[in-house]
């Protein structure tokens, strides 16, 4: 087995650059996918929106609606959520790493 030793500062700089590059690639892929997306499929059911957000509580969905954090539409008892607004919400809540 080969062991590679590097200074901690170089390791953290490498890690930071890698995370930055990954975030850039993910953002670019997201933008390309949204450009190709069918506008009619932008609206998600509550269960799909919850899965995309990674939450399990309908109360939390209500809070996000009340805060105008994500776009939604309501027709009768049916609520649909904008996929683009959910992705924008998730992007705006990505923690920044500082080393």
SVG drawing of the C-alpha trace seen along z (x, -y; Angstrom):
<svg xmlns="http://www.w3.org/2000/svg" viewBox="-62 -35 66 37">
<polyline fill="none" stroke="black" stroke-width="0.4" points="0.0,0.0 1.3,-3.4 0.9,-6.3 0.8,-9.9 1.6,-12.7 0.6,-16.3 0.5,-19.4 -2.9,-20.1 -3.2,-23.5 -2.7,-21.9 -5.3,-19.2 -7.9,-21.8 -7.2,-23.9 -7.6,-20.7 -10.8,-19.8 -12.1,-23.4 -11.3,-23.5 -12.9,-20.1 -16.1,-21.1 -16.2,-24.3 -15.7,-22.4 -18.4,-19.9 -20.9,-22.7 -20.2,-24.4 -20.8,-21.2 -24.0,-20.4 -25.2,-24.0 -24.4,-23.7 -26.2,-20.3 -29.2,-21.7 -29.4,-24.7 -29.2,-22.4 -31.9,-20.2 -34.2,-23.1 -33.6,-24.5 -34.7,-21.1 -37.6,-20.6 -41.2,-20.5 -42.9,-23.5 -46.0,-21.4 -43.9,-19.1 -42.6,-21.9 -45.5,-21.5 -45.1,-18.7 -47.6,-17.0 -47.0,-17.4 -45.4,-14.0 -43.0,-14.6 -42.1,-18.1 -41.6,-16.6 -39.3,-13.9 -37.3,-16.5 -36.9,-18.7 -36.1,-15.7 -38.8,-16.4 -41.5,-14.2 -43.9,-16.7 -46.8,-18.3 -46.6,-21.0 -43.2,-22.0 -44.6,-22.3 -47.3,-24.6 -44.5,-26.7 -42.7,-27.0 -45.9,-28.1 -46.6,-30.6 -43.1,-32.1 -43.4,-32.3 -40.1,-30.3 -41.4,-28.1 -44.0,-28.8 -47.2,-26.8 -50.7,-26.8 -53.9,-25.6 -57.0,-24.5 -59.6,-23.3 -57.9,-21.0 -55.1,-20.1 -51.7,-21.9 -48.9,-21.8 -45.4,-23.1 -43.0,-24.6 -40.0,-22.4 -37.8,-25.3 -38.7,-27.3 -37.8,-24.2 -34.5,-23.8 -33.8,-27.6 -34.7,-27.3 -32.4,-24.4 -29.6,-26.3 -30.0,-29.3 -29.7,-27.1 -26.4,-25.4 -23.9,-25.8 -20.6,-27.5 -17.5,-25.8 -14.6,-27.9 -11.1,-26.6"/>
</svg>
